[in-house]
Amino acid sequence: LWSPDTLQWQRTKTFQDDTTAHTAVALPPTADVLVITVEPGDAPARAYRFDPVADVLIRVALPVRGGHAPLAATLTTGQVVVLCGRDARLVVWDPATGSVNGASTLAFGSDWAPKVINLLKSGELFVLGHDGDQDRAVLWNAETRRWRTIQDFPQGFTTATLLYDGGVLLLGRRAPMLWRQPAAARVV
């Protein structure tokens, strides 16, 4: 854990999980962090709520399975969207109540593997995934709980960074590409 006060790294709780993939997402307005770890295959993912101030780690029940690296994003409501597993199952977890709502599963087939997730200013989630010989970008609408494909890209992008103006910069083994949400849907 990085301390901006001392400008040094400090040791925190260690995870007893021997996992190959993980992600973490902040849980505002607290200092807490949701940490999700997965094993290869179809084993259940493990999730923890970490309080860095008290250095406390609490197990959280999330009904997601392994298969691909987990992705998570905090919605404007404070709820957390978790996308994980070979079926790209998306669930919404409410840190205030601990409840989980199954949202939806992507229907792109077993080859589609989500890689990056970003919350757009519009409130939609931008998800970039690998699908066979190409990368596919999709949007998930938190209100309607529906997916829509927005664009296919050449394979090779490994990250998608949300820009201040709402665009998404795609980077990887290819020349950078910039995706912008259509003007009608853009929120400034």
Backbone as CSV, one residue per row, in Angstrom:
resi,resn,N_x,N_y,N_z,CA_x,CA_y,CA_z,C_x,C_y,C_z
1,LEU,0.852,-1.168,0.000,0.000,0.000,0.000,0.894,1.225,0.000
2,TRP,0.652,2.160,-0.894,1.447,3.377,-0.991,0.901,4.422,-0.033
3,SER,1.771,5.024,0.761,1.371,6.076,1.683,1.811,7.421,1.132
4,PRO,0.864,8.293,0.775,1.247,9.614,0.285,1.838,10.484,1.389
5,ASP,1.563,10.137,2.660,2.112,10.906,3.776,3.604,10.658,3.951
6,THR,4.009,9.380,3.893,5.418,9.038,4.108,6.180,8.837,2.806
7,LEU,5.445,8.795,1.684,6.025,8.532,0.367,6.764,7.195,0.342
8,GLN,6.188,6.213,1.023,6.779,4.881,1.066,5.688,3.826,0.973
9,TRP,6.126,2.625,0.580,5.225,1.481,0.556,5.152,0.903,1.956
10,GLN,3.967,0.472,2.361,3.814,-0.203,3.642,3.115,-1.539,3.433
11,ARG,3.533,-2.511,4.213,2.978,-3.855,4.113,1.573,-3.872,4.698
12,THR,0.696,-4.651,4.062,-0.677,-4.801,4.537,-0.953,-6.289,4.720
13,LYS,-2.194,-6.609,4.956,-2.599,-8.013,5.072,-2.184,-8.764,3.820
14,THR,-1.820,-10.006,3.984,-1.479,-10.810,2.820,-2.635,-11.757,2.519
15,PHE,-2.798,-12.056,1.262,-3.836,-12.977,0.845,-3.286,-14.388,0.906
16,GLN,-4.070,-15.292,1.437,-3.667,-16.686,1.506,-4.031,-17.426,0.236
17,ASP,-4.630,-16.713,-0.708,-5.046,-17.328,-1.961,-3.873,-17.396,-2.931
18,ASP,-3.647,-18.554,-3.494,-2.628,-18.708,-4.526,-3.346,-18.614,-5.870
19,THR,-3.604,-17.379,-6.294,-4.404,-17.168,-7.490,-3.547,-16.635,-8.624
20,THR,-4.093,-16.730,-9.813,-3.345,-16.267,-10.980,-3.867,-14.952,-11.538
21,ALA,-5.047,-14.534,-11.152,-5.606,-13.299,-11.672,-6.359,-12.582,-10.555
22,HIS,-6.305,-11.266,-10.590,-6.970,-10.484,-9.559,-7.271,-9.079,-10.077
23,THR,-8.144,-8.388,-9.352,-8.436,-6.988,-9.624,-8.851,-6.338,-8.321
24,ALA,-8.831,-5.025,-8.301,-9.256,-4.270,-7.127,-9.953,-3.002,-7.597
25,VAL,-10.939,-2.563,-6.812,-11.682,-1.352,-7.154,-12.023,-0.625,-5.848
26,ALA,-11.898,0.699,-5.881,-12.197,1.524,-4.701,-13.690,1.516,-4.417
27,LEU,-14.029,1.657,-3.123,-15.422,1.682,-2.682,-15.719,3.023,-2.012
28,PRO,-15.881,4.086,-2.808,-16.150,5.388,-2.205,-17.531,5.397,-1.552
29,PRO,-17.785,6.176,-0.544,-16.939,7.234,-0.016,-15.946,6.739,1.045
30,THR,-15.880,5.438,1.273,-14.934,4.905,2.250,-13.553,4.780,1.617
31,ALA,-12.587,4.398,2.412,-11.243,4.118,1.902,-11.114,2.650,1.511
32,ASP,-12.199,1.885,1.689,-12.163,0.445,1.434,-11.956,0.120,-0.038
33,VAL,-11.499,-1.121,-0.266,-11.222,-1.618,-1.603,-11.825,-3.014,-1.734
34,LEU,-12.489,-3.296,-2.846,-12.954,-4.648,-3.145,-11.853,-5.331,-3.941
35,VAL,-11.388,-6.486,-3.450,-10.342,-7.258,-4.122,-10.962,-8.579,-4.559
36,ILE,-10.792,-8.949,-5.836,-11.344,-10.194,-6.367,-10.193,-11.007,-6.932
37,THR,-10.143,-12.294,-6.576,-9.094,-13.184,-7.064,-9.737,-14.404,-7.707
38,VAL,-9.126,-14.923,-8.775,-9.655,-16.108,-9.450,-8.536,-17.072,-9.806
39,GLU,-8.916,-18.335,-9.904,-8.035,-19.407,-10.366,-8.360,-19.671,-11.832
40,PRO,-7.439,-20.286,-12.549,-7.809,-20.710,-13.901,-8.902,-21.777,-13.809
41,GLY,-9.644,-21.923,-14.854,-10.711,-22.923,-14.850,-12.008,-22.330,-14.347
42,ASP,-12.848,-23.179,-13.774,-14.193,-22.769,-13.409,-14.392,-22.693,-11.898
43,ALA,-13.330,-22.542,-11.131,-13.454,-22.454,-9.676,-14.133,-21.137,-9.298
44,PRO,-14.841,-21.121,-8.155,-15.459,-19.863,-7.722,-14.396,-18.792,-7.449
45,ALA,-14.708,-17.568,-7.812,-13.819,-16.446,-7.494,-13.930,-16.170,-6.001
46,ARG,-12.892,-15.556,-5.451,-12.917,-15.145,-4.054,-12.851,-13.629,-4.009
47,ALA,-13.643,-13.041,-3.117,-13.667,-11.586,-3.007,-13.481,-11.180,-1.553
48,TYR,-12.826,-10.045,-1.382,-12.543,-9.527,-0.047,-12.784,-8.022,-0.036
49,ARG,-13.274,-7.534,1.080,-13.360,-6.094,1.315,-12.183,-5.750,2.216
50,PHE,-11.299,-4.897,1.715,-10.091,-4.543,2.445,-10.201,-3.110,2.951
51,ASP,-10.015,-2.930,4.256,-9.986,-1.613,4.882,-8.523,-1.272,5.130
52,PRO,-7.910,-0.417,4.298,-6.487,-0.121,4.451,-6.165,0.696,5.698
53,VAL,-7.151,1.401,6.242,-6.907,2.192,7.448,-6.754,1.271,8.653
54,ALA,-7.681,0.317,8.804,-7.628,-0.625,9.923,-6.802,-1.873,9.597
55,ASP,-6.397,-2.020,8.340,-5.661,-3.192,7.866,-6.456,-4.478,8.129
56,VAL,-7.734,-4.432,7.741,-8.654,-5.553,7.961,-9.132,-6.077,6.616
57,LEU,-9.183,-7.390,6.505,-9.606,-8.069,5.285,-10.812,-8.937,5.627
58,ILE,-11.946,-8.703,4.954,-13.181,-9.441,5.230,-13.636,-10.128,3.952
59,ARG,-13.954,-11.422,4.040,-14.429,-12.184,2.884,-15.816,-11.710,2.478
60,VAL,-16.058,-11.587,1.181,-17.335,-11.146,0.617,-17.841,-12.249,-0.297
61,ALA,-19.136,-12.538,-0.235,-19.722,-13.563,-1.102,-20.131,-12.942,-2.437
62,LEU,-19.474,-13.393,-3.508,-19.835,-12.961,-4.857,-20.024,-14.208,-5.718
63,PRO,-21.170,-14.343,-6.394,-21.441,-15.538,-7.194,-20.829,-15.466,-8.593
64,VAL,-19.504,-15.367,-8.649,-18.827,-15.370,-9.948,-17.788,-16.472,-9.940
65,ARG,-17.431,-16.945,-11.125,-16.488,-18.046,-11.264,-15.266,-17.577,-12.041
66,GLY,-14.217,-18.376,-11.990,-12.974,-18.065,-12.686,-13.088,-18.296,-14.178
67,GLY,-11.951,-18.415,-14.820,-11.914,-18.629,-16.256,-11.166,-17.530,-16.958
68,HIS,-11.420,-16.312,-16.575,-10.714,-15.144,-17.107,-10.438,-14.207,-15.954
69,ALA,-9.498,-13.316,-16.145,-9.199,-12.331,-15.115,-10.459,-11.529,-14.796
70,PRO,-10.734,-11.287,-13.524,-11.933,-10.528,-13.169,-11.757,-9.045,-13.492
71,LEU,-12.861,-8.392,-13.773,-12.890,-6.948,-13.988,-13.929,-6.360,-13.051
72,ALA,-13.709,-5.139,-12.583,-14.673,-4.493,-11.701,-14.647,-2.990,-11.923
73,ALA,-15.799,-2.354,-11.725,-15.910,-0.905,-11.833,-16.972,-0.438,-10.850
74,THR,-16.743,0.715,-10.244,-17.711,1.301,-9.326,-18.633,2.226,-10.102
75,LEU,-19.946,1.987,-9.980,-20.939,2.826,-10.647,-21.142,4.122,-9.868
76,THR,-21.804,5.094,-10.458,-22.070,6.360,-9.780,-22.978,6.167,-8.563
77,THR,-23.704,5.064,-8.512,-24.577,4.757,-7.369,-23.798,4.212,-6.178
78,GLY,-22.510,3.902,-6.376,-21.706,3.283,-5.323,-21.685,1.770,-5.444
79,GLN,-22.580,1.211,-6.255,-22.576,-0.228,-6.485,-21.375,-0.602,-7.339
80,VAL,-20.972,-1.862,-7.258,-19.813,-2.340,-8.000,-20.257,-3.392,-9.015
81,VAL,-19.838,-3.204,-10.252,-20.091,-4.181,-11.307,-18.871,-5.088,-11.379
82,VAL,-19.124,-6.409,-11.339,-18.053,-7.393,-11.436,-18.333,-8.253,-12.658
83,LEU,-17.331,-8.375,-13.529,-17.442,-9.156,-14.754,-16.364,-10.219,-14.698
84,CYS,-16.777,-11.495,-14.749,-15.811,-12.562,-14.543,-16.323,-13.854,-15.161
85,GLY,-15.398,-14.737,-15.490,-15.762,-16.072,-15.929,-15.825,-16.223,-17.426
86,ARG,-15.768,-17.476,-17.858,-15.809,-17.782,-19.289,-17.101,-17.329,-19.938
87,ASP,-18.191,-17.291,-19.169,-19.455,-16.857,-19.739,-19.627,-15.341,-19.635
88,ALA,-18.576,-14.645,-19.162,-18.611,-13.187,-19.006,-19.844,-12.760,-18.225
89,ARG,-20.064,-13.421,-17.091,-21.212,-13.098,-16.254,-20.961,-11.797,-15.511
90,LEU,-21.925,-10.930,-15.552,-21.829,-9.651,-14.886,-22.797,-9.644,-13.711
91,VAL,-22.305,-9.278,-12.531,-23.160,-9.118,-11.357,-22.938,-7.729,-10.784
92,VAL,-23.938,-7.239,-10.072,-23.843,-5.934,-9.425,-23.889,-6.170,-7.920
93,TRP,-22.844,-5.705,-7.224,-22.729,-5.885,-5.777,-22.907,-4.536,-5.097
94,ASP,-23.723,-4.511,-4.052,-23.955,-3.286,-3.298,-23.163,-3.349,-1.998
95,PRO,-22.074,-2.576,-1.860,-21.259,-2.645,-0.655,-22.001,-2.175,0.597
96,ALA,-23.035,-1.344,0.436,-23.784,-0.858,1.595,-24.626,-1.967,2.224
97,THR,-25.180,-2.862,1.388,-26.062,-3.916,1.909,-25.456,-5.312,1.803
98,GLY,-24.443,-5.458,0.966,-23.856,-6.779,0.726,-24.647,-7.611,-0.254
99,SER,-25.722,-7.050,-0.803,-26.562,-7.822,-1.727,-25.947,-7.861,-3.121
100,VAL,-26.292,-8.922,-3.842,-25.803,-9.129,-5.205,-26.998,-9.313,-6.120
101,ASN,-26.982,-8.599,-7.231,-28.007,-8.753,-8.251,-27.366,-9.301,-9.504
102,GLY,-27.851,-10.447,-9.979,-27.378,-10.963,-11.259,-27.868,-10.035,-12.341
103,ALA,-26.999,-9.576,-13.182,-27.398,-8.598,-14.182,-27.584,-9.234,-15.541
104,SER,-26.512,-9.773,-16.094,-26.628,-10.332,-17.428,-25.365,-11.068,-17.807
105,THR,-25.501,-11.896,-18.822,-24.369,-12.632,-19.368,-24.200,-12.208,-20.811
106,LEU,-22.971,-11.991,-21.224,-22.717,-11.674,-22.624,-22.947,-12.909,-23.475
107,ALA,-23.513,-12.744,-24.631,-23.817,-13.866,-25.514,-22.919,-13.858,-26.741
108,PHE,-21.608,-13.727,-26.529,-20.697,-13.686,-27.657,-19.982,-15.005,-27.872
109,GLY,-20.302,-16.010,-27.118,-19.650,-17.301,-27.283,-18.468,-17.474,-26.348
110,SER,-17.937,-18.683,-26.310,-16.905,-19.020,-25.334,-15.543,-18.418,-25.663
111,ASP,-15.343,-17.896,-26.867,-14.056,-17.303,-27.225,-13.909,-15.867,-26.723
112,TRP,-15.019,-15.198,-26.384,-14.943,-13.801,-25.970,-14.433,-13.724,-24.543
113,ALA,-13.326,-13.002,-24.344,-12.716,-12.858,-23.027,-12.566,-11.377,-22.711
114,PRO,-13.307,-10.864,-21.735,-13.196,-9.449,-21.389,-11.818,-9.127,-20.810
115,LYS,-11.261,-7.946,-21.187,-9.921,-7.561,-20.744,-9.904,-6.268,-19.943
116,VAL,-10.742,-5.308,-20.311,-10.696,-3.978,-19.701,-12.118,-3.460,-19.514
117,ILE,-12.344,-2.744,-18.409,-13.657,-2.157,-18.146,-13.461,-0.710,-17.698
118,ASN,-14.299,0.187,-18.216,-14.262,1.607,-17.847,-15.674,2.132,-17.692
119,LEU,-15.903,2.963,-16.684,-17.183,3.636,-16.509,-17.142,4.950,-17.280
120,LEU,-18.022,5.082,-18.273,-18.084,6.301,-19.080,-18.882,7.381,-18.344
121,LYS,-18.717,8.615,-18.769,-19.462,9.722,-18.158,-20.967,9.546,-18.321
122,SER,-21.381,8.818,-19.346,-22.808,8.561,-19.585,-23.388,7.578,-18.567
123,GLY,-22.515,6.928,-17.777,-22.965,5.909,-16.824,-22.890,4.507,-17.393
124,GLU,-22.621,4.387,-18.689,-22.471,3.076,-19.307,-21.067,2.539,-19.048
125,LEU,-20.943,1.221,-19.114,-19.638,0.590,-18.986,-19.097,0.266,-20.366
126,PHE,-17.859,0.648,-20.612,-17.141,0.304,-21.828,-16.307,-0.925,-21.496
127,VAL,-16.533,-2.023,-22.207,-15.789,-3.260,-21.965,-15.095,-3.661,-23.257
128,LEU,-13.793,-3.860,-23.171,-13.011,-4.326,-24.307,-12.643,-5.776,-24.054
129,GLY,-12.898,-6.629,-25.036,-12.581,-8.043,-24.891,-11.989,-8.614,-26.155
130,HIS,-11.375,-9.758,-26.015,-10.771,-10.481,-27.134,-11.785,-11.500,-27.626
131,ASP,-12.000,-11.558,-28.923,-12.964,-12.484,-29.507,-12.346,-13.119,-30.749
132,GLY,-11.747,-14.296,-30.584,-11.114,-14.964,-31.710,-9.936,-14.171,-32.228
133,ASP,-10.034,-13.695,-33.468,-8.921,-12.955,-34.064,-9.130,-11.447,-34.027
134,GLN,-10.045,-10.968,-33.195,-10.278,-9.533,-33.098,-10.585,-9.130,-31.656
135,ASP,-10.529,-7.841,-31.397,-10.974,-7.290,-30.123,-12.345,-6.685,-30.355
136,ARG,-13.215,-6.824,-29.378,-14.578,-6.305,-29.502,-14.869,-5.394,-28.321
137,ALA,-15.418,-4.219,-28.614,-15.838,-3.293,-27.573,-17.362,-3.344,-27.461
138,VAL,-17.832,-3.406,-26.215,-19.266,-3.447,-25.943,-19.586,-2.430,-24.855
139,LEU,-20.835,-2.007,-24.827,-21.312,-1.123,-23.770,-22.379,-1.848,-22.973
140,TRP,-22.372,-1.627,-21.656,-23.416,-2.157,-20.783,-24.112,-0.985,-20.125
141,ASN,-25.442,-0.963,-20.225,-26.237,0.106,-19.662,-26.758,-0.338,-18.298
142,ALA,-26.381,0.382,-17.237,-26.770,0.001,-15.876,-28.272,0.122,-15.639
143,GLU,-28.934,1.028,-16.335,-30.374,1.201,-16.152,-31.171,0.091,-16.823
144,THR,-30.832,-0.238,-18.062,-31.582,-1.248,-18.806,-31.029,-2.654,-18.595
145,ARG,-29.782,-2.746,-18.078,-29.089,-4.024,-17.864,-28.916,-4.780,-19.185
146,ARG,-28.650,-4.021,-20.244,-28.469,-4.619,-21.567,-27.108,-4.275,-22.144
147,TRP,-26.629,-5.206,-22.995,-25.361,-5.058,-23.697,-25.614,-4.638,-25.127
148,ARG,-24.634,-3.935,-25.717,-24.660,-3.708,-27.158,-23.223,-3.614,-27.661
149,THR,-22.978,-4.258,-28.785,-21.662,-4.193,-29.420,-21.521,-2.832,-30.070
150,ILE,-20.376,-2.199,-29.869,-20.182,-0.885,-30.481,-19.151,-0.904,-31.590
151,GLN,-18.118,-1.758,-31.470,-17.122,-1.776,-32.531,-16.198,-2.973,-32.374
152,ASP,-15.762,-3.506,-33.511,-14.720,-4.529,-33.522,-13.418,-3.862,-33.956
153,PHE,-12.314,-4.311,-33.352,-10.997,-3.746,-33.641,-10.062,-4.882,-34.018
154,PRO,-8.943,-4.565,-34.690,-7.930,-5.601,-34.909,-7.427,-6.108,-33.556
155,GLN,-7.085,-7.384,-33.488,-6.601,-7.972,-32.239,-5.302,-7.297,-31.798
156,GLY,-5.100,-7.181,-30.494,-3.822,-6.690,-29.997,-3.903,-5.582,-28.968
157,PHE,-5.077,-5.060,-28.679,-5.166,-4.015,-27.662,-5.203,-4.665,-26.286
158,THR,-4.457,-4.102,-25.354,-4.368,-4.686,-24.016,-4.901,-3.768,-22.932
159,THR,-5.116,-2.521,-23.251,-5.643,-1.598,-22.257,-6.512,-0.549,-22.931
160,ALA,-7.436,-0.015,-22.153,-8.326,1.043,-22.621,-8.408,2.079,-21.505
161,THR,-7.961,3.282,-21.789,-7.902,4.331,-20.775,-8.968,5.373,-21.043
162,LEU,-9.782,5.643,-20.023,-10.819,6.659,-20.140,-10.163,8.034,-20.092
163,LEU,-10.460,8.860,-21.080,-9.897,10.199,-21.157,-10.846,11.209,-20.524
164,TYR,-10.307,12.352,-20.155,-11.083,13.389,-19.494,-12.305,13.814,-20.313
165,ASP,-12.161,13.854,-21.631,-13.262,14.304,-22.486,-14.288,13.205,-22.770
166,GLY,-14.100,12.026,-22.170,-15.054,10.938,-22.355,-14.651,9.919,-23.399
167,GLY,-13.609,10.203,-24.170,-13.116,9.236,-25.143,-12.378,8.107,-24.442
168,VAL,-12.096,7.047,-25.176,-11.346,5.912,-24.649,-10.155,5.668,-25.566
169,LEU,-8.959,5.688,-24.998,-7.732,5.451,-25.737,-7.372,3.975,-25.628
170,LEU,-7.285,3.291,-26.776,-6.928,1.878,-26.826,-5.449,1.755,-27.149
171,LEU,-4.722,0.982,-26.330,-3.292,0.795,-26.520,-2.964,-0.689,-26.492
172,GLY,-1.865,-1.052,-27.138,-1.416,-2.441,-27.153,-0.340,-2.633,-28.184
173,ARG,-0.381,-3.791,-28.849,0.630,-4.110,-29.859,0.377,-3.397,-31.186
174,ARG,-0.677,-2.663,-31.290,-1.021,-1.945,-32.521,-0.891,-0.442,-32.285
175,ALA,-1.021,0.317,-33.350,-1.013,1.776,-33.215,-2.199,2.187,-32.329
176,PRO,-2.022,3.178,-31.472,-3.123,3.608,-30.598,-4.363,3.982,-31.407
177,MET,-5.529,3.712,-30.828,-6.792,4.093,-31.452,-7.620,4.842,-30.421
178,LEU,-8.429,5.762,-30.884,-9.288,6.539,-30.004,-10.738,6.244,-30.353
179,TRP,-11.530,5.843,-29.343,-12.960,5.631,-29.531,-13.694,6.759,-28.830
180,ARG,-14.669,7.302,-29.508,-15.504,8.350,-28.905,-16.959,7.920,-28.965
181,GLN,-17.657,8.193,-27.880,-19.082,7.908,-27.837,-19.798,8.871,-28.794
182,PRO,-20.821,8.383,-29.521,-21.567,9.276,-30.417,-22.072,10.505,-29.684
183,ALA,-22.096,11.647,-30.340,-22.458,12.926,-29.724,-23.810,12.879,-29.009
184,ALA,-24.779,12.159,-29.551,-26.112,12.111,-28.952,-26.084,11.459,-27.566
185,ALA,-25.144,10.547,-27.331,-25.081,9.836,-26.065,-24.059,10.429,-25.103
186,ARG,-23.269,11.373,-25.576,-22.184,11.934,-24.773,-22.703,12.810,-23.653
187,VAL,-22.114,12.668,-22.465,-22.440,13.502,-21.317,-21.213,14.328,-21.004
188,VAL,-21.362,15.628,-20.910,-20.213,16.504,-20.666,-20.204,16.975,-19.230
